[in-house]
């Protein structure tokens, strides 16, 4: 890929993604696949005004070795220095950039029971810090093509060709191929207009239905609003949390979800794929589930904590979206969730609650926002999906017809 395009992409992440403020520190989390791009991204962060850029590398192969050879006690132990680092982040609020390039099958064969218990323990230890940081700092998730990920998508091409094809797909899906900053300004404006219309309807309930078996109703938090595109911190710093992003989303009311939803794309969770699954909800919680592949992993996901089986997000994405129209199944939730409508298990987004800027996270939970150590999106969009919005007086407004916006 041309260096000029890589730099334009890095510039977009630094300026529109996290929108680095003068003298703000930055944390970048990345796999080992693309050191050249990370070097460019670090440079762009400094040019945007960063005072310090800390790159934290990870590698799936090392994760597998750690799980295989360490005891469960070691894996679940959180050292004092790790908590001090989180405390420092809470106090200094650095911008956080996560660059994805994982192999979708990179943790295949790992002891999932051991890995899940370790992940669960560590997330619980860090959660109080993350809760107190909620909505106070900028973050952005974007992607670069790892070789194994590229070969998963383009198995018949040699490595260099597959990586180049995935670069092209990522930049196109991320609106970063031609004049990225301008494209994102226009895109954010379009999403804001769509949110404005949806919020004018006063929707209190969403009803989903499609021929594949999805027949589902979810209640919304009173006064909750649809958001999407650029969001803001409590101090008004605007940023784009996901690149790409096509969604308009809202936080549902915990305990108000009934019926069955059927997945329409594989779910990549902990670098493994859960395929052809369905979940049935009663009184807001997942009570039944099945999957053709990795059903046990789906069960572990739903039991990560007492609230993992409740919903935290309802996102509307047209089936006629740029990512879906590309014809590429990315096996990566960042992209696949922006191909069609999706739901999320676990934690809700407090930013959908009016006045969240002046509320504690606990107060948002009292309003009905789900609280969990996970937030995992799964896709339910289909060519015939209908979504109806119902207001408190029972008035019905079609939001989606045949998988796409009805307005």
Order of alpha helices (4+ residues) and beta strands (2+ residues): alpha-beta-alpha-beta-alpha-alpha-alpha-beta-alpha-beta-alpha-alpha-alpha-beta-beta-beta-beta-beta-beta-beta-beta-beta-beta-alpha-beta-alpha-alpha-beta-alpha-beta-beta-beta-beta
